Amino acid sequence: MPLLTIPGEEAGLQVMDSLITAVLGYAVVFFGLVLLMVVVTMIGKIFAAKAAKAADKAPAEEPVTEVKEETDAPTAPGSAGDVKLHNVEPKIAAMLMAIVADKMQKPINELRFISIKEVE
């Protein structure tokens, strides 16, 4: 027995009304999900375009500084040559090389540093 009955209305119409209400409810929910999917996709495309635009404005290549050996001072025995520095000051690079040599417990002249780059 239904909770709410209207006099003069047949039971079959109440079932049809319930089915129509359920179908309309599902339709509203799916429409909302599709609309949300469209909004999220559009926002993603906007952010991707902004990221591409920012990447185009970024400098193409970072300047590379090479440490030149002084001709007056002799190099240490076992020296491995020049080190390429990418946006790193020579003082900072020397400090990093000393720290690495200390942590590895090896003399610095036995290690070979090819390049040093700052990670942002």
C-alpha positions as protocol buffer text, in pm:
chain_id: "A"
residue {
  index: 1
  type: MET
  ca { x: 0 y: 0 z: 0 }
}
residue {
  index: 2
  type: PRO
  ca { x: 148 y: 335 z: -101 }
}
residue {
  index: 3
  type: LEU
  ca { x: 225 y: 596 z: 163 }
}
residue {
  index: 4
  type: LEU
  ca { x: 42 y: 871 z: -17 }
}
residue {
  index: 5
  type: THR
  ca { x: -267 y: 798 z: -216 }
}
residue {
  index: 6
  type: ILE
  ca { x: -480 y: 1036 z: -411 }
}
residue {
  index: 7
  type: PRO
  ca { x: -844 y: 939 z: -432 }
}
residue {
  index: 8
  type: GLY
  ca { x: -954 y: 843 z: -780 }
}
residue {
  index: 9
  type: GLU
  ca { x: -601 y: 769 z: -905 }
}
residue {
  index: 10
  type: GLU
  ca { x: -507 y: 420 z: -1010 }
}
residue {
  index: 11
  type: ALA
  ca { x: -203 y: 235 z: -877 }
}
residue {
  index: 12
  type: GLY
  ca { x: -54 y: 199 z: -1228 }
}
residue {
  index: 13
  type: LEU
  ca { x: -17 y: 572 z: -1270 }
}
residue {
  index: 14
  type: GLN
  ca { x: 181 y: 597 z: -945 }
}
residue {
  index: 15
  type: VAL
  ca { x: 433 y: 345 z: -1077 }
}
residue {
  index: 16
  type: MET
  ca { x: 467 y: 540 z: -1403 }
}
residue {
  index: 17
  type: ASP
  ca { x: 514 y: 864 z: -1210 }
}
residue {
  index: 18
  type: SER
  ca { x: 788 y: 698 z: -1003 }
}
residue {
  index: 19
  type: LEU
  ca { x: 962 y: 570 z: -1316 }
}
residue {
  index: 20
  type: ILE
  ca { x: 949 y: 910 z: -1484 }
}
residue {
  index: 21
  type: THR
  ca { x: 1084 y: 1077 z: -1170 }
}
residue {
  index: 22
  type: ALA
  ca { x: 1370 y: 824 z: -1148 }
}
residue {
  index: 23
  type: VAL
  ca { x: 1462 y: 862 z: -1517 }
}
residue {
  index: 24
  type: LEU
  ca { x: 1457 y: 1241 z: -1491 }
}
residue {
  index: 25
  type: GLY
  ca { x: 1672 y: 1222 z: -1178 }
}
residue {
  index: 26
  type: TYR
  ca { x: 1930 y: 1003 z: -1354 }
}
residue {
  index: 27
  type: ALA
  ca { x: 1925 y: 1237 z: -1654 }
}
residue {
  index: 28
  type: VAL
  ca { x: 1994 y: 1540 z: -1434 }
}
residue {
  index: 29
  type: VAL
  ca { x: 2284 y: 1362 z: -1260 }
}
residue {
  index: 30
  type: PHE
  ca { x: 2444 y: 1251 z: -1589 }
}
residue {
  index: 31
  type: PHE
  ca { x: 2395 y: 1597 z: -1739 }
}
residue {
  index: 32
  type: GLY
  ca { x: 2574 y: 1744 z: -1436 }
}
residue {
  index: 33
  type: LEU
  ca { x: 2860 y: 1495 z: -1476 }
}
residue {
  index: 34
  type: VAL
  ca { x: 2898 y: 1573 z: -1846 }
}
residue {
  index: 35
  type: LEU
  ca { x: 2893 y: 1946 z: -1773 }
}
residue {
  index: 36
  type: LEU
  ca { x: 3158 y: 1901 z: -1502 }
}
residue {
  index: 37
  type: MET
  ca { x: 3373 y: 1700 z: -1745 }
}
residue {
  index: 38
  type: VAL
  ca { x: 3349 y: 1979 z: -2004 }
}
residue {
  index: 39
  type: VAL
  ca { x: 3445 y: 2245 z: -1749 }
}
residue {
  index: 40
  type: VAL
  ca { x: 3745 y: 2046 z: -1621 }
}
residue {
  index: 41
  type: THR
  ca { x: 3865 y: 1978 z: -1978 }
}
residue {
  index: 42
  type: MET
  ca { x: 3840 y: 2347 z: -2068 }
}
residue {
  index: 43
  type: ILE
  ca { x: 4032 y: 2453 z: -1756 }
}
residue {
  index: 44
  type: GLY
  ca { x: 4300 y: 2195 z: -1836 }
}
residue {
  index: 45
  type: LYS
  ca { x: 4338 y: 2335 z: -2188 }
}
residue {
  index: 46
  type: ILE
  ca { x: 4364 y: 2689 z: -2051 }
}
residue {
  index: 47
  type: PHE
  ca { x: 4641 y: 2591 z: -1809 }
}
residue {
  index: 48
  type: ALA
  ca { x: 4823 y: 2394 z: -2081 }
}
residue {
  index: 49
  type: ALA
  ca { x: 4813 y: 2699 z: -2308 }
}
residue {
  index: 50
  type: LYS
  ca { x: 4949 y: 2920 z: -2028 }
}
residue {
  index: 51
  type: ALA
  ca { x: 5230 y: 2672 z: -1961 }
}
residue {
  index: 52
  type: ALA
  ca { x: 5321 y: 2659 z: -2331 }
}
residue {
  index: 53
  type: LYS
  ca { x: 5320 y: 3037 z: -2348 }
}
residue {
  index: 54
  type: ALA
  ca { x: 5548 y: 3059 z: -2043 }
}
residue {
  index: 55
  type: ALA
  ca { x: 5782 y: 2800 z: -2195 }
}
residue {
  index: 56
  type: ASP
  ca { x: 5807 y: 3009 z: -2512 }
}
residue {
  index: 57
  type: LYS
  ca { x: 5904 y: 3315 z: -2310 }
}
residue {
  index: 58
  type: ALA
  ca { x: 6176 y: 3126 z: -2117 }
}
residue {
  index: 59
  type: PRO
  ca { x: 6533 y: 3169 z: -2240 }
}
residue {
  index: 60
  type: ALA
  ca { x: 6633 y: 2905 z: -2493 }
}
residue {
  index: 61
  type: GLU
  ca { x: 6966 y: 2814 z: -2335 }
}
residue {
  index: 62
  type: GLU
  ca { x: 7138 y: 2896 z: -2010 }
}
residue {
  index: 63
  type: PRO
  ca { x: 7480 y: 3059 z: -2029 }
}
residue {
  index: 64
  type: VAL
  ca { x: 7767 y: 2818 z: -1967 }
}
residue {
  index: 65
  type: THR
  ca { x: 8073 y: 2933 z: -1778 }
}
residue {
  index: 66
  type: GLU
  ca { x: 8393 y: 2736 z: -1808 }
}
residue {
  index: 67
  type: VAL
  ca { x: 8655 y: 2747 z: -1537 }
}
residue {
  index: 68
  type: LYS
  ca { x: 8986 y: 2831 z: -1700 }
}
residue {
  index: 69
  type: GLU
  ca { x: 9309 y: 2699 z: -1559 }
}
residue {
  index: 70
  type: GLU
  ca { x: 9562 y: 2963 z: -1465 }
}
residue {
  index: 71
  type: THR
  ca { x: 9883 y: 2932 z: -1662 }
}
residue {
  index: 72
  type: ASP
  ca { x: 10098 y: 3047 z: -1368 }
}
residue {
  index: 73
  type: ALA
  ca { x: 9986 y: 2786 z: -1115 }
}
residue {
  index: 74
  type: PRO
  ca { x: 10054 y: 2420 z: -1186 }
}
residue {
  index: 75
  type: THR
  ca { x: 9760 y: 2181 z: -1164 }
}
residue {
  index: 76
  type: ALA
  ca { x: 9739 y: 1921 z: -892 }
}
residue {
  index: 77
  type: PRO
  ca { x: 9859 y: 1573 z: -978 }
}
residue {
  index: 78
  type: GLY
  ca { x: 9571 y: 1373 z: -1124 }
}
residue {
  index: 79
  type: SER
  ca { x: 9370 y: 1683 z: -1216 }
}
residue {
  index: 80
  type: ALA
  ca { x: 9086 y: 1597 z: -1452 }
}
residue {
  index: 81
  type: GLY
  ca { x: 9057 y: 1924 z: -1646 }
}
residue {
  index: 82
  type: ASP
  ca { x: 8785 y: 2187 z: -1683 }
}
residue {
  index: 83
  type: VAL
  ca { x: 8442 y: 2193 z: -1521 }
}
residue {
  index: 84
  type: LYS
  ca { x: 8140 y: 2345 z: -1696 }
}
residue {
  index: 85
  type: LEU
  ca { x: 7935 y: 2562 z: -1462 }
}
residue {
  index: 86
  type: HIS
  ca { x: 7568 y: 2627 z: -1548 }
}
residue {
  index: 87
  type: ASN
  ca { x: 7450 y: 2935 z: -1352 }
}
residue {
  index: 88
  type: VAL
  ca { x: 7672 y: 2846 z: -1054 }
}
residue {
  index: 89
  type: GLU
  ca { x: 7938 y: 3069 z: -907 }
}
residue {
  index: 90
  type: PRO
  ca { x: 8292 y: 2922 z: -901 }
}
residue {
  index: 91
  type: LYS
  ca { x: 8307 y: 2962 z: -521 }
}
residue {
  index: 92
  type: ILE
  ca { x: 7989 y: 2755 z: -477 }
}
residue {
  index: 93
  type: ALA
  ca { x: 8116 y: 2493 z: -723 }
}
residue {
  index: 94
  type: ALA
  ca { x: 8445 y: 2458 z: -532 }
}
residue {
  index: 95
  type: MET
  ca { x: 8253 y: 2416 z: -208 }
}
residue {
  index: 96
  type: LEU
  ca { x: 8031 y: 2146 z: -359 }
}
residue {
  index: 97
  type: MET
  ca { x: 8329 y: 1958 z: -499 }
}
residue {
  index: 98
  type: ALA
  ca { x: 8499 y: 1967 z: -158 }
}
residue {
  index: 99
  type: ILE
  ca { x: 8184 y: 1836 z: 13 }
}
residue {
  index: 100
  type: VAL
  ca { x: 8150 y: 1550 z: -237 }
}
residue {
  index: 101
  type: ALA
  ca { x: 8517 y: 1456 z: -195 }
}
residue {
  index: 102
  type: ASP
  ca { x: 8479 y: 1461 z: 185 }
}
residue {
  index: 103
  type: LYS
  ca { x: 8163 y: 1246 z: 180 }
}
residue {
  index: 104
  type: MET
  ca { x: 8328 y: 994 z: -55 }
}
residue {
  index: 105
  type: GLN
  ca { x: 8646 y: 1000 z: 159 }
}
residue {
  index: 106
  type: LYS
  ca { x: 8863 y: 1045 z: -150 }
}
residue {
  index: 107
  type: PRO
  ca { x: 9111 y: 1317 z: -238 }
}
residue {
  index: 108
  type: ILE
  ca { x: 8955 y: 1580 z: -462 }
}
residue {
  index: 109
  type: ASN
  ca { x: 9223 y: 1532 z: -729 }
}
residue {
  index: 110
  type: GLU
  ca { x: 9109 y: 1171 z: -778 }
}
residue {
  index: 111
  type: LEU
  ca { x: 8753 y: 1277 z: -867 }
}
residue {
  index: 112
  type: ARG
  ca { x: 8641 y: 1410 z: -1204 }
}
residue {
  index: 113
  type: PHE
  ca { x: 8369 y: 1674 z: -1218 }
}
residue {
  index: 114
  type: ILE
  ca { x: 8235 y: 1734 z: -1569 }
}
residue {
  index: 115
  type: SER
  ca { x: 7965 y: 1996 z: -1506 }
}
residue {
  index: 116
  type: ILE
  ca { x: 7773 y: 2151 z: -1220 }
}
residue {
  index: 117
  type: LYS
  ca { x: 7419 y: 2282 z: -1269 }
}
residue {
  index: 118
  type: GLU
  ca { x: 7185 y: 2443 z: -1019 }
}
residue {
  index: 119
  type: VAL
  ca { x: 6857 y: 2256 z: -985 }
}
residue {
  index: 120
  type: GLU
  ca { x: 6562 y: 2492 z: -943 }
}
